Amino acid sequence: MRHLDLFSGIGGFALAARWMGWETVAFCEREQYARRVLEQHWPGVPIIDDITQWPNKRIGCDIITGGFPCQPFSSAGLKRGKQDDRFLWPAMLAVIERERPTWVVGENVFGIVKMALDRVLSDLEAIGYAT
C-alpha cells in the first residue's frame, strides 16, 4: 500500500502505516518542528508544506490519511466552522479528488459531528466514495 499522509503532525498515521508494512510516499505538514521529526524518521520522503498549494503532478497512492485542523469545530477553538481560516477540509478534498486513492481515513474532534460531518460525507460521496 502506498500511503499519503496529510496534516501529518509528527507522523502518527505514518508510524501505523509503517507497522502495517505500507510505504509512506509523501507528507503534508507546515509546522517546522513536526517537519524536522518527519525528516528524521522518514528520510527522503517528500514533505509538502501547504495543502492549498498542492503540486500539479499526481503522487499516486492507495490510501490518504489526514486529521484536518480541528480548531474550527473544537470548543478550544471558537467553533467558527467554515468561517475559520483553518477550515481546510476543502483543500483535503481537492487532494483526494486529484489523487483518487482507494481508501481515505480522516480524523477530527467530536464537534465536527454537528458542524461539518454531513458536508464531509456528502463531499466524498459526490466524488464517488462510499461513506
C-alpha positions in Angstrom: 0.0 0.0 0.0 1.2 3.5 -0.9 0.3 6.0 1.8 -0.1 9.7 1.5 -0.2 11.5 4.9 -1.9 14.9 5.1 -1.8 17.2 8.1 0.9 14.8 9.3 2.0 16.3 12.6 4.9 14.1 13.9 3.8 11.1 11.9 1.2 9.1 13.9 -0.6 7.8 10.8 2.8 7.2 9.1 4.0 5.2 12.1 0.9 3.0 12.0 1.4 2.7 8.2 5.0 1.5 8.8 3.8 -1.1 11.3 1.3 -2.3 8.6 4.2 -2.6 6.1 2.9 0.3 4.0 5.1 2.8 2.2 4.5 6.5 3.1 5.1 8.3 -0.2 4.7 11.9 0.9 3.7 14.1 3.9 1.9 17.4 4.0 2.8 19.4 7.1 3.6 23.1 7.6 4.8 23.2 11.2 8.7 23.3 11.3 9.1 21.2 14.5 6.9 18.4 13.1 8.7 18.6 9.7 12.0 18.0 11.5 10.6 15.0 13.2 9.3 13.6 10.0 12.6 14.2 8.2 14.4 12.3 11.0 12.1 9.3 11.0 11.3 9.2 7.3 14.4 10.5 5.5 13.9 11.1 1.8 10.1 11.2 1.9 8.9 14.5 0.4 7.1 16.9 2.7 4.7 19.4 1.0 4.3 22.4 3.3 1.0 23.9 2.1 -2.1 21.8 1.2 -3.7 24.7 -0.5 -0.7 24.8 -3.0 -0.8 21.1 -4.0 1.6 20.2 -6.8 0.1 19.6 -10.3 1.8 16.2 -10.6 -0.1 13.2 -9.1 1.8 11.5 -6.3 0.0 8.2 -6.6 -1.3 6.4 -3.5 -3.7 3.7 -2.4 -4.7 5.4 0.9 -4.8 9.0 2.2 -4.9 9.7 5.9 -5.4 13.1 7.4 -6.6 14.9 10.5 -7.5 18.2 9.0 -7.4 21.1 11.5 -9.9 20.7 14.3 -10.0 24.2 15.7 -13.0 25.2 13.5 -15.1 22.5 15.3 -13.4 22.4 18.7 -14.6 24.0 22.0 -10.9 25.0 22.3 -11.2 27.0 19.0 -14.1 29.3 18.6 -16.4 26.8 16.8 -16.5 29.1 13.7 -16.7 26.2 11.3 -16.2 27.1 7.7 -15.8 30.8 8.7 -12.5 29.8 10.3 -9.4 30.3 8.1 -8.2 26.9 9.4 -11.2 25.1 7.8 -9.1 23.1 5.4 -11.5 20.3 4.6 -12.0 21.7 1.0 -8.2 21.5 0.4 -8.1 17.9 1.7 -11.0 17.1 -0.6 -9.2 18.6 -3.6 -6.2 16.4 -2.9 -8.4 13.3 -2.5 -10.1 14.1 -5.8 -6.8 14.6 -7.6 -5.1 11.5 -6.2 -8.1 9.2 -6.2 -6.9 6.7 -3.6 -8.9 3.5 -2.9 -9.2 4.5 0.8 -9.5 7.7 2.8 -9.1 7.8 6.6 -9.9 11.1 8.3 -10.0 12.0 11.9 -11.3 15.0 13.8 -12.8 16.1 17.1 -16.4 15.3 18.3 -17.6 18.9 17.4 -17.4 18.1 13.7 -20.4 15.8 14.1 -22.9 18.7 14.4 -20.9 21.3 12.4 -19.5 19.6 9.3 -19.7 15.8 9.2 -22.6 15.8 6.8 -20.7 18.1 4.4 -17.6 15.9 4.6 -19.6 12.7 3.9 -21.6 14.3 1.1 -18.5 15.8 -0.5 -16.8 12.4 -0.5 -19.9 10.7 -1.9 -20.2 13.4 -4.6 -16.8 12.4 -6.0 -17.6 8.7 -5.9 -16.7 7.4 -2.5 -18.9 5.3 -0.2 -19.0 6.6 3.3 
